[in-house]
Each structure stands twice: as structure tokens, then as C-alpha cells.
């Protein structure tokens, strides 16, 4: 019985609210009614648009997941590469082979063990894309030394060091090329010591991580 009474009270309250809304609406002018109608219509249209966008995003996410599954690459890897503005291949191989502003890019990756402060290690330096703001100054630096920028990378290290011998894997580079490296330090480009240039490799001495431009000097 208590439940029936409660239900009756709820229904009565709903009816009173509805009657109150009807009564209030009857006192509105035609202009106010039109604005109210437009407001409800706008809310309805926004809800439909939101629903369609959500459905589209859901379809795209499912399609992306299926594509990732088909090529055997985890979706998490695809998202991680996208977050770093890298191609899938660049992310997986810890390399950079596409740089906005450079038409012909020589890939740069870490190509072997890093010698840190005289000790051979198995640590990995990360080869990231630089911010685009560094590319134009890098191109200007290459031109200033009579060369061509073949890549610009942002090297990050997992440890502190005062000197690191890094073997960069640079497929396409030949032993007879004059490859110079410059590092962006406090607004200027500082020359980096290049120990060796051989087939597909450039070995250099770094005193700190940072943005590097690889220059092929004719």
C-alpha cells in the first residue's frame, strides 16, 4: 500500500509540473515561444551531431584496430608513434627518415654500442624528430659551411655524461663523403667531433644530448 501511495504521489507531481509548464507557456508571447522552440531545436540538433561524431569516431577506431591487427602491429605502437609525430617504421627502428623541410633525407639511427665516459655500454640513445623550428636554422647552418643538410635529429640520452662516442647508423653514407655534424647550443650551432665516416655509419663524440644537423659538405 505504501508503494502504491508513493507511486500516486510521483504521478501527481509529474502531472502538476506538466500543467505548470503548459500554463507558463500560455503566458509567453509569440516571439518568446519562437525563441524557446529554436532553443529546443538547437539542443536537439547538437545532440544529433554529437551522436554522429561519436559514431564516426567509433567506426574509425575499429577500422584502425583492424588495420593494425592485419599488419601485425599493436594499436598501442601506432598511437605511440603518432604521439611522437613519427612514422611507424621510425618509431620501431628508433630512427628518423622523414623531416619536414628536407626533400632528400638520409636516415639516422643509433648503430651500435655507445661508449659513455670511456665505458662501453648497451644503453640506447633515442633518436627523435626535432621541433620544426630547428629545421630552418639547421638548413642555414648547412649552407653556411657550403654543404647540404641530410638530416636533423633530436638525440636524447637515458644517462648523464660528459663524453659519449655514438655510432650513428646512416644508410646511404659512403666512406668518401665529408659528413659534418653541428649541435644547437644556446642559440648557435657548435661543431661536433666526427671520429669516423664509413659505409652506412657516422661515429661522433657528443658532450651532451640535443639537436644535431648532419651536413654533407662537398
Secondary structure as UniProt FT lines:
FT   HELIX           2..26
FT   HELIX           30..71
FT   HELIX           75..83
FT   TURN            84..85
FT   HELIX           88..93
FT   STRAND          95..96
FT   TURN            100..101
FT   STRAND          108..110
FT   STRAND          114..116
FT   TURN            117..118
FT   STRAND          119..121
FT   STRAND          126..129
FT   HELIX           133..144
FT   TURN            145..146
FT   STRAND          147..156
FT   STRAND          164..169
FT   TURN            171..172
FT   TURN            175..176
FT   STRAND          178..185
FT   TURN            186..187
FT   STRAND          188..198
FT   TURN            199..200
FT   STRAND          201..206
FT   STRAND          210..217
//
